Amino acid sequence: MMPGKINPKKMKQMMKQMGMEMEEIEGVEKIVIYTPAGNYVFDDAQVVATTMQGTTTYQITGEARFEEAVPDIPDEDVALVASQTGATEEVARTTLIETRGDIAEAILKLSQQ
């Protein structure tokens, strides 16, 4: 059983004896984790690097916000939707982005307007 308060110096010494090293990375402005669905963005995060047995692990502390990925819309898809609906290419592209690249859904959506 460990007491409620541990001397930080003693803790560091014990970690060093076990082959663990911890270091806070200073000056971190932003961390981005990229995923196919979008990105997790941490602003002003605290990052601690822990090295143990030759492996470094990073711990991120902070609030993340999710930025949804904007799909890459091919020009051919934009032209097809525009020709089928009579919409401008700009409107067709915007609608394709809203429908996450689904051509049929974009055509239906523009046809109902």
Buried (B, 14 or more C-beta within 10 A) or exposed (E): EEEEEEEEEEEEEEBEEEEEEBEEEEEBEEBEEEEEEEBBBBEEBEBEEBEEEEEEEEEBEBEBEEEEEEBEBEEEBBEBBBEBBEBEEEBBBBBBBEBEBBBEBBBEBBEEE
